[in-house]
Amino acid sequence: MRLEFLLEQISQITHGVVLNRIKPKILSEGAEYPILTISQLIDEENGVWDYEVPTALVDKKKVKNLNLAKEHSIVIGLTSFHRAAVLEKQHEGKIIPSNFVSIEFQNGIMDPYYFAWYFNEHPEIKRQRMIAIQGNSSVKVLSVHMIRQLMIECPNLSTQMSIGKLYYYQKRKKVLLMEKMRLEEAVLTEEMMHHLEKL
């Protein structure tokens, strides 16, 4: 039997924070925190790891209410990056800003990599995403309401983990191929420069 649930029925969905709302009024009352950005996730998809990580000063009184990134939690980009990403360890402790929602599943109900595959690759969800971002606006934005109302197919956990593992390794292979291509290009460039210097 196939089970389907609204995403909001099986998870805690939290809209990211507006950075201006957590700024301290006085600099000495602030603590510095790294910020998760869409460009970081895009760089990682392309095998780039030496990106800059911006920071924000946060009012120390507001720190305890912050929704900070955790390893294996999921974020969905609302603007430009209309995909789900499973956060790796290097993102732990980063502020999740308002161009993301974060998703925490109830214990044991959903494998994070299965969900990322389902949201990013399942034809029906892709169709819903395309409809959601169509319109006259030049900025294509997914709404938090649309994400809450997504109907998610939930096979048993072992099936989810099998699909999730395949998806993880597929993405990992793509990243490694991108890294290999970049290294090959760097070696070729160095070799050509070496030939040029001989002239």
C-alpha positions in Angstrom: 0.0 0.0 0.0 1.3 3.4 -1.0 0.9 6.2 1.6 0.7 9.8 0.7 0.8 12.8 3.1 0.8 16.5 2.9 4.4 17.7 3.6 3.1 19.8 6.5 1.6 16.6 8.1 4.9 14.9 8.5 7.4 17.7 9.0 8.2 20.9 10.7 8.5 23.6 8.0 10.2 26.8 9.0 10.6 29.9 6.9 14.1 31.3 7.1 14.8 34.5 9.1 14.8 38.1 7.7 18.4 39.2 8.5 17.4 42.8 9.3 15.2 41.6 12.1 17.9 39.9 14.1 20.5 42.7 13.9 21.7 44.2 17.2 21.0 47.8 17.9 24.4 48.2 19.4 27.4 46.3 17.9 28.7 45.1 21.3 25.4 43.3 21.8 25.9 41.2 18.6 27.4 37.8 17.9 28.7 36.8 14.5 27.1 33.9 12.7 27.8 32.4 9.2 25.0 32.6 6.7 23.8 29.8 4.3 23.5 31.1 0.7 22.1 29.8 -2.5 25.5 30.4 -4.2 27.2 28.0 -1.7 24.8 25.2 -2.6 25.2 25.8 -6.4 29.0 25.9 -5.9 28.9 22.5 -4.1 26.8 21.0 -6.9 29.6 22.0 -9.2 32.4 20.7 -7.0 33.6 24.0 -5.8 34.3 24.1 -2.0 36.5 27.2 -1.5 33.7 29.7 -1.6 33.4 32.6 0.8 30.9 32.4 3.7 29.2 35.7 4.6 28.4 36.5 8.2 25.8 38.5 10.0 25.8 40.1 13.5 22.9 38.7 15.5 21.4 40.3 18.6 22.5 38.0 21.4 19.0 38.0 22.9 17.6 36.6 19.7 20.2 33.8 19.2 18.2 31.2 21.1 15.2 31.6 18.8 17.3 31.2 15.6 16.7 28.3 13.3 20.3 27.3 12.6 21.3 24.7 10.0 21.9 21.1 11.1 23.7 18.2 9.4 21.2 16.2 7.3 18.4 18.8 7.7 16.8 19.9 4.4 16.5 23.3 2.9 14.4 24.4 -0.1 15.4 27.5 -2.0 12.5 29.8 -2.6 14.2 32.1 -5.1 16.4 31.0 -8.1 17.5 27.7 -6.5 14.1 26.0 -6.6 15.4 22.7 -5.3 15.8 20.7 -2.0 19.3 20.2 -0.6 20.4 17.9 2.3 22.8 20.0 4.3 26.3 18.5 5.0 28.3 19.0 8.2 30.1 22.1 6.9 26.8 24.0 7.0 26.0 23.2 10.7 25.4 26.4 12.7 24.7 28.7 9.7 21.8 31.1 9.7 19.1 30.0 7.3 17.9 33.2 5.7 14.4 34.1 4.3 15.1 32.8 0.8 14.9 29.3 2.2 12.6 27.1 4.1 14.0 24.4 6.3 12.3 21.0 6.8 12.7 18.7 9.8 10.8 15.4 9.5 9.2 13.5 12.4 11.5 10.7 13.6 11.9 7.8 11.2 9.2 8.8 8.7 11.4 10.1 5.8 14.9 9.6 4.6 16.3 13.1 3.8 18.0 12.0 0.5 14.8 10.3 -0.6 12.9 13.5 0.0 15.5 15.5 -1.9 15.2 13.1 -4.9 11.4 13.2 -4.7 11.2 17.0 -4.6 13.9 17.6 -7.2 13.3 14.8 -9.7 9.7 13.4 -9.4 7.8 14.4 -12.5 4.7 15.4 -10.7 6.6 17.6 -8.2 8.6 19.1 -11.0 5.4 20.0 -12.8 4.0 21.6 -9.7 7.2 23.6 -9.2 7.1 24.9 -12.8 3.4 26.0 -12.4 4.2 27.7 -9.1 7.1 29.8 -10.5 5.3 30.8 -13.7 3.9 34.3 -13.8 4.7 37.9 -14.8 7.2 38.6 -12.1 10.8 38.6 -13.2 11.7 37.0 -9.8 10.4 33.4 -9.8 9.5 32.5 -6.2 8.2 29.3 -4.6 5.6 30.1 -1.9 5.9 28.5 1.6 2.2 27.7 1.3 2.8 25.7 -1.9 5.6 23.7 -0.2 3.4 22.9 2.8 0.6 21.6 0.6 2.8 19.2 -1.5 1.6 15.7 -1.5 4.5 13.3 -0.7 4.6 9.6 -1.5 5.9 7.7 1.5 7.0 4.1 0.7 8.5 2.1 3.6 11.8 3.4 5.0 14.0 0.7 3.5 12.7 1.7 0.0 13.2 5.3 0.7 16.8 4.7 1.9 17.6 2.6 -1.3 16.3 5.5 -3.5 18.0 8.1 -1.3 21.4 6.3 -1.4 21.2 6.0 -5.2 20.4 9.7 -5.5 23.3 10.6 -3.1 25.8 8.6 -5.1 24.6 10.0 -8.4 25.1 13.5 -7.1 28.4 12.6 -5.6 29.6 11.1 -8.9 28.6 14.3 -10.7 30.5 16.5 -8.3 33.7 14.3 -8.6 33.4 14.5 -12.4 33.2 18.3 -12.2 36.3 18.4 -9.9 38.2 16.1 -12.3 37.3 18.3 -15.3 38.5 21.4 -13.4 41.8 19.8 -12.5 42.4 18.6 -16.0 41.7 22.2 -17.3 44.1 23.6 -14.7 46.9 21.1 -15.8 46.3 21.9 -19.5 46.4 25.6 -18.9 49.7 25.3 -16.9 51.2 23.1 -19.7 50.2 25.7 -22.4 51.6 28.5 -20.3 54.8 26.5 -19.9 55.1 26.1 -23.7 54.5 29.8 -24.2 57.2 30.7 -21.7 59.7 28.6 -23.8 59.2 30.8 -26.9 
